[in-house]
């Protein structure tokens, strides 16, 4: 985009959409996108984005209006990351795994003006009660748009580029606001830590609706590398893409890596593949398995509120390369140090008075952070923003230790949030749903360890006097009301432990389920 005429010579607002414009200029013949049978160069990618943006403006979208997108990892999701801000709108990418009631709430809360969706998700969209305009036939929408009518939006760095919803501890999703500046800088951080190059081929295993795909839609484009869209994320499709599309990079939660490493079709990769993992702490065993296939594991850590990754387990070569495999795997399993776009002290482990805990590998504290890659705040929720930013730092709710080398390692969580297969689950939301059943008197939901998903919710339930209810009936009741991944995988009918004042002691239940483990996360 062209800078404002009044702008100082030495200042140019950071805008991640400019990565695409540069890539189309520098790499006009390079393959930008593989989406099924469709293959597009960077100029073709840009042309579609401009058509999308022009079509949005023709609908009256601009001035920060929200545009919702509900789609798997296909072209519409990738193109929206550039087209919506180019038009002057704010992108709201929706989690395709949510229940209709949850999507309705998000659409209403963000005030979306239009919903674009992939035809595959028609059954889900038909169950929505929101009455906002809907666009199903994306290709038809593009064909009818006039790119010459586009008036590109010139954004200020601190403007909101997207709103990403995450489960809050109160159960209501919170809208996390990203800025143009934060998205630009986080994308460059991903370029550095993942070692993206123009010859890289990036496979879209990470959902683009998660933190805007950790800003990789912009990062991959920034270097002129190739995006490989993946409609269905499973081991056979990942294996096929690695063999046939020349994949060199992908991101995935540990649960995806576990499924890939243990699938009968998975064999040693034909080339080195850089795998970035986060969403839950990967076990040393999983790291060893995936590295045994020929992958190079990059472990990162972050939250929706930090644009995805904000720390990386920066590797010390050659010193760590010669260590025994189990030792290397343990080192890689730590959450690490701030990424390159932050200061060395922008991520801390502190006590309740915001004092740094000793770097002894044993003293617990909360991870707090600030800097370029912390959210602008929660959309339309100043009270929650103020709580999250108490003391001038963003409070993660993750409990960690700091090792003598300065690297942090998560050991527990202070918030009532379960991270299962990379998805956040509010225990309070699940509890409220279960309490809607007329046979349930009280309920407490806690995380329990799970070999496949890392951790999953378990419900401890007290029934009303004289009532009967089995686990399957309660599971089906919950499944009708919340996303499948949030539904408890285990149930126990019992009296709940309480304090003398009648408060449920969830920590007692958690301690029982995690006995014998050094960490309370998995």
Secondary structure per residue as TSV (DSSP state, phi and psi in degrees):
chain	resnum	aa	ss	phi	psi
A	1	X	-	360.0	157.3
A	2	X	-	-89.7	132.1
A	3	X	-	-65.9	155.7
A	4	X	-	-61.1	139.4
A	5	X	T	-56.6	-30.2
A	6	X	T	-85.1	-5.3
A	7	X	S	-66.9	146.4
A	8	X	-	-64.8	151.2
A	9	X	T	-59.1	-35.0
A	10	X	T	-91.0	7.3
A	11	X	-	-125.5	133.4
A	12	X	-	-142.4	124.8
A	13	X	-	-61.3	134.0
A	14	X	-	-74.8	125.3
A	15	X	-	-142.2	112.9
A	16	X	T	-65.9	-18.1
A	17	X	H	-64.5	-26.7
A	18	X	H	-66.5	-18.6
A	19	X	H	-60.4	-41.0
A	20	X	H	-68.7	-41.7
A	21	X	H	-63.4	-38.1
A	22	X	H	-69.1	-43.3
A	23	X	H	-61.6	-39.3
A	24	X	H	-65.6	-31.5
A	25	X	H	-77.4	-44.2
A	26	X	H	-80.8	-36.2
A	27	X	-	-123.1	63.5
A	28	X	T	-64.6	-22.8
A	29	X	T	-101.2	-5.8
A	30	X	S	-76.0	141.3
A	31	X	E	-71.4	120.0
A	32	X	E	-95.0	-42.1
A	33	X	E	-138.5	132.7
A	34	X	E	-116.0	118.0
A	35	X	E	-133.1	91.2
A	36	X	T	64.9	-124.6
A	37	X	T	-81.8	-13.6
A	38	X	E	-83.9	134.9
A	39	X	E	-132.3	130.3
A	40	X	E	-132.1	141.0
A	41	X	E	-78.9	173.1
A	42	X	H	-65.0	-40.7
A	43	X	H	-61.6	-36.0
A	44	X	H	-68.7	-38.8
A	45	X	H	-59.2	-48.0
A	46	X	H	-62.9	-40.4
A	47	X	H	-61.7	-40.3
A	48	X	H	-67.3	-39.6
A	49	X	H	-62.6	-42.0
A	50	X	H	-65.7	-38.2
A	51	X	H	-63.4	-43.9
A	52	X	H	-59.6	-48.3
A	53	X	H	-63.4	-41.8
A	54	X	H	-63.4	-40.1
A	55	X	H	-63.7	-37.9
A	56	X	H	-63.9	-44.9
A	57	X	H	-64.1	-35.6
A	58	X	H	-64.9	-26.7
A	59	X	T	-80.3	-7.9
A	60	X	T	97.4	9.3
A	61	X	-	-77.2	133.3
A	62	X	-	167.6	-179.2
A	63	X	T	54.6	40.0
A	64	X	T	82.1	9.5
A	65	X	-	-66.9	144.9
A	66	X	E	-87.7	135.6
A	67	X	E	-118.9	117.8
A	68	X	E	-94.1	140.4
A	69	X	E	-131.2	127.8
A	70	X	E	-123.7	103.1
A	71	X	-	-162.3	153.3
A	72	X	S	-72.8	-169.7
A	73	X	B	-79.8	73.1
A	74	X	S	-125.1	-177.4
A	75	X	H	-55.9	-40.5
A	76	X	H	-59.4	-39.5
A	77	X	H	-68.3	-41.7
A	78	X	H	-68.3	-42.2
A	79	X	H	-72.5	-30.7
A	80	X	H	-64.1	-31.9
A	81	X	H	-59.3	-26.6
A	82	X	H	-103.7	-37.4
A	83	X	H	-72.8	-40.3
A	84	X	H	-62.9	-50.0
A	85	X	H	-65.9	-31.8
A	86	X	H	-62.1	-33.0
A	87	X	H	-81.3	-14.4
A	88	X	T	100.5	6.5
A	89	X	-	-92.1	178.6
A	90	X	E	-118.9	124.6
A	91	X	E	-80.7	133.5
A	92	X	E	-124.9	95.3
A	93	X	E	-83.9	125.8
A	94	X	-	-98.5	140.1
A	95	X	-	-68.2	118.4
A	96	X	T	-71.5	-9.7
A	97	X	T	-93.3	-1.9
A	98	X	S	-76.2	158.2
A	99	X	-	-78.1	157.4
A	100	X	H	-54.6	-40.4
A	101	X	H	-61.9	-36.6
A	102	X	H	-70.0	-40.8
A	103	X	H	-65.9	-41.6
A	104	X	H	-57.4	-42.6
A	105	X	H	-61.7	-45.2
A	106	X	H	-63.9	-44.7
A	107	X	H	-59.9	-39.2
A	108	X	H	-72.2	-40.4
A	109	X	H	-67.3	-43.6
A	110	X	H	-80.7	-14.7
A	111	X	T	69.3	41.2
A	112	X	-	-59.1	140.2
A	113	X	S	-89.5	-24.0
A	114	X	E	-156.9	150.4
A	115	X	E	-120.9	120.6
A	116	X	E	-98.6	136.7
A	117	X	E	-146.8	154.9
A	118	X	-	-80.9	138.6
A	119	X	G	-55.6	-26.6
A	120	X	G	-58.7	-27.3
A	121	X	G	-98.7	16.2
A	122	X	H	-53.0	-45.0
A	123	X	H	-59.5	-36.6
A	124	X	H	-69.5	-44.7
A	125	X	H	-64.4	-35.1
A	126	X	H	-63.6	-22.5
A	127	X	T	-89.3	-4.1
A	128	X	-	-75.1	144.1
A	129	X	-	-94.8	-16.9
A	130	X	-	-59.6	139.5
A	131	X	-	-107.0	17.7
A	132	X	S	-68.5	155.9
A	133	X	E	-57.2	143.4
A	134	X	E	-126.6	140.5
A	135	X	E	-121.0	113.2
A	136	X	-	-95.4	-44.1
A	137	X	-	-89.8	84.9
A	138	X	H	-63.1	-44.7
A	139	X	H	-62.9	-36.0
A	140	X	H	-66.1	-40.8
A	141	X	H	-59.1	-44.1
A	142	X	H	-63.7	-45.1
A	143	X	H	-61.0	-30.7
A	144	X	T	-90.0	-1.6
A	145	X	-	-90.1	149.4
A	146	X	-	-107.9	102.3
A	147	X	G	-63.4	-24.1
A	148	X	G	-70.4	-15.7
A	149	X	G	-88.0	-1.1
A	150	X	-	-69.1	133.7
A	151	X	-	-115.0	92.6
A	152	X	-	-54.8	136.3
A	153	X	-	-76.5	132.1
A	154	X	-	-103.1	102.0
A	155	X	-	-88.7	148.8
A	156	X	-	-83.8	150.4
A	157	X	T	-56.2	-34.5
A	158	X	T	-92.7	4.4
A	159	X	S	-68.1	156.4
A	160	X	E	-81.7	123.8
A	161	X	E	-95.8	-28.3
A	162	X	E	-158.4	159.1
A	163	X	E	-125.0	121.2
A	164	X	E	-115.4	127.6
A	165	X	E	-93.5	136.6
A	166	X	E	-132.5	151.4
A	167	X	-	-66.7	128.5
A	168	X	-	-90.8	163.2
A	169	X	T	-68.7	-16.8
A	170	X	T	-88.2	-3.5
A	171	X	S	100.4	-29.2
A	172	X	S	-82.7	127.9
A	173	X	-	-59.0	144.0
A	174	X	E	-108.6	141.6
A	175	X	E	-92.9	109.2
A	176	X	E	-88.1	121.4
A	177	X	E	-92.3	123.7
A	178	X	E	-100.2	148.9
A	179	X	E	-105.3	164.4
A	180	X	H	-59.9	-43.0
A	181	X	H	-62.9	-48.1
A	182	X	H	-62.3	-42.8
A	183	X	H	-63.8	-41.9
A	184	X	H	-61.1	-48.9
A	185	X	H	-71.0	-37.7
A	186	X	H	-66.3	-36.4
A	187	X	H	-60.8	-42.9
A	188	X	H	-66.0	-35.6
A	189	X	H	-61.9	-39.3
A	190	X	H	-66.2	-38.0
A	191	X	H	-56.7	-45.0
A	192	X	H	-69.7	-52.1
A	193	X	H	-71.0	-32.3
A	194	X	H	-89.8	-4.1
A	195	X	T	56.5	50.0
A	196	X	-	-74.4	138.4
A	197	X	-	-132.6	165.0
A	198	X	T	-56.9	-29.9
A	199	X	T	-85.6	0.2
A	200	X	-	-69.0	151.4
A	201	X	E	-127.4	112.3
A	202	X	E	-103.0	125.1
A	203	X	E	-95.6	130.7
A	204	X	-	-87.2	76.3
A	205	X	-	-88.8	-31.0
A	206	X	S	-75.4	129.2
A	207	X	-	-61.0	133.3
A	208	X	T	-69.0	-16.2
A	209	X	T	-81.2	-7.6
A	210	X	S	-88.4	105.4
A	211	X	H	52.9	41.2
A	212	X	H	52.2	42.4
A	213	X	H	60.3	36.5
A	214	X	H	56.6	25.3
A	215	X	T	71.2	11.1
A	216	X	H	-69.3	-24.5
A	217	X	H	-55.7	-37.1
A	218	X	H	-84.9	-35.1
A	219	X	H	-65.7	-48.4
A	220	X	H	-62.0	-41.6
A	221	X	H	-65.6	-35.8
A	222	X	H	-57.3	-34.1
A	223	X	T	-98.5	0.4
A	224	X	T	74.4	27.2
A	225	X	-	-83.7	180.0
A	226	X	E	-102.8	129.8
A	227	X	E	-89.9	129.7
A	228	X	E	-112.9	109.5
A	229	X	-	-74.0	149.9
A	230	X	B	-140.4	106.0
A	231	X	S	-66.9	-40.3
A	232	X	S	-123.8	124.0
A	233	X	-	-95.2	105.2
A	234	X	S	-151.1	169.8
A	235	X	H	-60.0	-45.3
A	236	X	H	-58.8	-41.7
A	237	X	H	-69.6	-36.4
A	238	X	H	-66.2	-44.9
A	239	X	H	-60.8	-42.5
A	240	X	H	-62.4	-44.6
A	241	X	H	-65.2	-39.2
A	242	X	H	-62.6	-40.5
A	243	X	H	-75.4	-46.6
A	244	X	H	-93.5	-30.7
A	245	X	S	-101.9	-2.2
A	246	X	-	73.3	32.3
A	247	X	-	-58.9	135.5
A	248	X	-	-118.8	-16.0
A	249	X	E	-144.0	143.9
A	250	X	E	-159.5	162.3
A	251	X	E	-117.3	145.9
A	252	X	E	-164.5	148.8
A	253	X	-	-70.8	157.4
A	254	X	H	-53.6	-33.2
A	255	X	H	-62.3	-35.1
A	256	X	H	-68.1	-40.1
A	257	X	H	-65.8	-38.9
A	258	X	H	-61.7	-46.4
A	259	X	H	-63.5	-40.2
A	260	X	H	-66.6	-47.1
A	261	X	H	-65.3	-26.8
A	262	X	T	-104.7	7.9
A	263	X	-	-82.3	139.1
A	264	X	T	-63.2	-22.3
A	265	X	T	-83.7	-11.3
A	266	X	-	-78.6	123.8
A	267	X	-	-126.6	175.1
A	268	X	-	-54.5	137.0
A	269	X	-	-66.2	145.0
A	270	X	S	-73.8	-7.6
A	271	X	S	-154.7	166.9
A	272	X	-	-66.6	132.7
A	273	X	E	-121.7	122.7
A	274	X	E	-85.5	119.2
A	275	X	E	-112.8	117.9
A	276	X	E	-97.4	125.5
A	277	X	E	-126.3	145.7
A	278	X	-	-169.1	-169.3
A	279	X	S	99.9	-30.1
A	280	X	S	-163.6	152.1
A	281	X	-	-64.6	120.9
A	282	X	-	-72.2	141.4
A	283	X	-	-76.1	151.7
A	284	X	H	-55.4	-33.6
A	285	X	H	-63.3	-45.6
A	286	X	H	-62.8	-41.8
A	287	X	H	-61.3	-44.1
A	288	X	H	-61.3	-43.0
A	289	X	H	-61.6	-47.7
A	290	X	H	-71.1	-38.8
A	291	X	H	-63.9	-30.6
A	292	X	H	-65.3	-20.5
A	293	X	T	-82.1	-10.5
A	294	X	T	107.7	13.8
A	295	X	E	-89.2	154.9
A	296	X	E	-110.4	112.2
A	297	X	E	-83.2	129.5
A	298	X	E	-116.1	113.8
A	299	X	E	-97.0	127.1
A	300	X	E	-128.2	167.8
A	301	X	E	-144.6	143.9
A	302	X	E	179.7	-168.7
A	303	X	E	-140.8	169.9
A	304	X	G	-56.1	-36.8
A	305	X	G	-69.6	-6.9
A	306	X	G	-121.5	29.4
A	307	X	T	63.2	24.9
A	308	X	E	89.3	-133.9
A	309	X	E	-59.2	134.5
A	310	X	E	-128.0	-15.6
A	311	X	E	-129.2	159.3
A	312	X	E	-137.7	150.0
A	313	X	-	-84.7	76.8
A	314	X	-	-56.7	131.6
A	315	X	-	-92.5	139.8
A	316	X	-	-104.2	95.1
A	317	X	T	-97.9	145.1
A	318	X	T	-92.6	1.0
A	319	X	T	-57.8	-45.1
A	320	X	T	-81.0	-19.3
A	321	X	T	-63.5	-29.4
A	322	X	T	-93.5	2.1
A	323	X	S	-74.7	158.1
A	324	X	-	-57.0	152.7
A	325	X	H	-56.8	-43.3
A	326	X	H	-66.5	-31.9
A	327	X	H	-71.8	-42.3
A	328	X	H	-60.2	-42.9
A	329	X	H	-63.4	-39.4
A	330	X	H	-66.1	-42.3
A	331	X	H	-59.3	-42.3
A	332	X	H	-69.5	-23.0
A	333	X	T	-76.5	-9.8
A	334	X	S	-78.4	155.8
A	335	X	-	-77.9	-23.9
A	336	X	B	92.5	-136.1
A	337	X	E	-132.8	163.7
A	338	X	E	-57.5	146.6
A	339	X	-	-72.1	171.0
A	340	X	T	-64.8	-22.0
A	341	X	T	-89.3	7.3
A	342	X	S	-117.9	165.2
A	343	X	-	-77.9	160.9
A	344	X	T	-61.7	-25.8
A	345	X	T	-109.4	19.4
A	346	X	S	-83.2	-9.4
A	347	X	E	-125.5	120.1
A	348	X	E	-128.7	163.3
A	349	X	E	-118.7	117.6
A	350	X	E	-130.5	162.3
A	351	X	-	-88.4	-172.0
A	352	X	T	-67.8	-14.4
A	353	X	T	-100.7	15.4
A	354	X	S	62.9	29.6
A	355	X	-	-98.1	138.4
A	356	X	B	-63.4	135.1
A	357	X	-	-77.6	157.7
A	358	X	-	-61.1	145.3
A	359	X	S	-84.1	64.9
A	360	X	S	-113.2	0.9
A	361	X	S	75.8	4.0
A	362	X	S	-131.2	-31.3
A	363	X	-	-76.1	125.0
A	364	X	-	-84.0	146.2
A	365	X	E	-158.7	172.6
A	366	X	E	-92.1	140.9
A	367	X	E	-77.9	124.5
A	368	X	E	-125.5	154.4
A	369	X	E	-151.9	160.9
A	370	X	-	-154.9	170.2
A	371	X	S	125.2	-165.8
A	372	X	T	-62.2	-24.2
A	373	X	T	-114.3	33.4
A	374	X	S	-106.5	142.5
A	375	X	-	-54.0	160.6
A	376	X	S	-72.1	-30.3
A	377	X	E	149.1	179.4
A	378	X	E	-89.9	131.5
A	379	X	T	-63.0	127.1
A	380	X	T	55.3	35.2
A	381	X	-	-148.4	69.9
A	382	X	H	-64.5	-30.1
A	383	X	H	-66.9	-44.6
A	384	X	H	-66.3	-36.2
A	385	X	H	-62.8	-44.5
A	386	X	H	-62.5	-40.6
A	387	X	H	-65.0	-43.3
A	388	X	H	-65.5	-30.7
A	389	X	T	-101.4	20.8
A	390	X	G	-57.0	131.5
A	391	X	G	76.9	10.4
A	392	X	G	83.3	15.5
A	393	X	S	-134.7	150.2
A	394	X	E	-82.1	127.6
A	395	X	E	-95.7	116.1
A	396	X	E	-76.9	-29.1
A	397	X	E	82.2	-0.2
A	398	X	E	-95.2	132.9
A	399	X	E	-98.4	132.7
A	400	X	E	-144.4	170.4
A	401	X	E	-117.9	158.3
A	402	X	E	-113.3	127.8
A	403	X	-	-82.6	164.2
A	404	X	T	-56.2	-26.9
A	405	X	T	-83.6	3.3
A	406	X	S	94.6	-10.1
A	407	X	-	-77.1	141.2
A	408	X	E	-97.4	155.5
A	409	X	E	-143.3	124.4
A	410	X	E	-73.7	136.7
A	411	X	E	-125.3	-15.0
A	412	X	E	-167.4	176.5
A	413	X	E	-131.0	138.5
A	414	X	S	-92.7	-20.4
A	415	X	S	-88.5	155.2
A	416	X	S	-80.5	61.1
A	417	X	E	-127.9	135.3
A	418	X	E	-109.0	134.5
A	419	X	E	-109.3	105.4
A	420	X	E	-116.2	113.1
A	421	X	T	60.2	28.4
A	422	X	T	89.6	-7.0
A	423	X	E	-97.4	136.8
A	424	X	E	-83.0	134.6
A	425	X	E	-126.6	121.9
A	426	X	E	-81.4	119.2
A	427	X	H	-65.3	-32.9
A	428	X	H	-67.9	-35.5
A	429	X	H	-63.5	-44.7
A	430	X	H	-64.1	-41.6
A	431	X	H	-61.0	-43.6
A	432	X	H	-61.4	-38.4
A	433	X	H	-66.7	-45.7
A	434	X	H	-64.3	-33.7
A	435	X	T	-69.7	-14.0
A	436	X	T	-71.4	-19.5
A	437	X	S	-71.0	130.8
A	438	X	T	-71.2	-6.1
A	439	X	T	-95.5	-8.8
A	440	X	E	-93.0	128.6
A	441	X	E	-94.3	-51.5
A	442	X	E	-142.0	155.6
A	443	X	E	-153.6	145.1
A	444	X	E	-134.3	131.5
A	445	X	E	-114.4	129.0
A	446	X	E	-134.6	164.8
A	447	X	E	-81.5	140.9
A	448	X	E	-127.8	151.2
A	449	X	E	-66.9	146.2
A	450	X	E	-143.0	134.0
A	451	X	T	-64.9	-35.2
A	452	X	T	-88.4	-48.6
A	453	X	T	-96.5	-0.8
A	454	X	E	88.2	-64.2
A	455	X	E	-150.0	151.7
A	456	X	E	-138.9	159.3
A	457	X	E	-79.0	140.4
A	458	X	E	-123.1	136.3
A	459	X	E	-104.8	126.2
A	460	X	E	-101.7	120.6
A	461	X	E	-124.7	132.9
A	462	X	E	-108.8	125.5
A	463	X	E	-88.7	157.2
A	464	X	-	-67.9	149.0
A	465	X	T	-52.9	132.0
A	466	X	T	81.9	-2.1
A	467	X	-	-99.1	151.4
A	468	X	-	-125.2	150.6
A	469	X	-	-165.9	135.8
A	470	X	-	-106.4	167.2
A	471	X	H	-62.4	-40.2
A	472	X	H	-66.1	-39.4
A	473	X	H	-63.0	-41.3
A	474	X	H	-70.2	-36.3
A	475	X	H	-61.8	-46.2
A	476	X	H	-64.5	-36.6
A	477	X	H	-59.5	-46.3
A	478	X	H	-67.6	-38.4
A	479	X	H	-62.6	-26.9
A	480	X	T	-75.1	-12.0
A	481	X	T	-119.6	-23.1
A	482	X	S	-136.1	166.5
A	483	X	-	-59.0	148.5
A	484	X	G	-57.9	-38.0
A	485	X	G	-69.6	-15.9
A	486	X	G	-89.0	-16.3
A	487	X	S	-69.7	130.1
A	488	X	-	-55.2	139.9
A	489	X	S	-89.8	-15.6
A	490	X	E	-139.8	151.2
A	491	X	E	-137.5	144.0
A	492	X	E	-139.4	123.6
A	493	X	E	-94.7	118.2
A	494	X	-	-165.2	174.5
A	495	X	-	-84.2	138.4
A	496	X	-	-89.1	140.3
A	497	X	-	-68.3	138.2
A	498	X	B	-138.4	159.6
A	499	X	-	-78.2	176.5
A	500	X	T	-65.2	-20.6
A	501	X	T	-95.0	3.6
A	502	X	S	93.4	7.1
A	503	X	-	-80.6	133.6
A	504	X	B	-67.6	131.7
A	505	X	-	-95.3	83.1
A	506	X	H	-64.7	-28.9
A	507	X	H	-64.2	-30.0
A	508	X	H	-64.3	-42.1
A	509	X	H	-66.6	-42.2
A	510	X	H	-63.9	-44.0
A	511	X	H	-59.1	-40.9
A	512	X	H	-64.3	-40.5
A	513	X	H	-74.6	-24.7
A	514	X	T	-108.3	14.3
A	515	X	T	-56.1	136.5
A	516	X	T	89.5	-2.4
A	517	X	-	-108.7	142.9
A	518	X	S	-78.3	-20.9
A	519	X	-	-117.8	157.0
A	520	X	S	-106.8	26.3
A	521	X	-	-134.9	157.6
A	522	X	-	-144.1	360.0
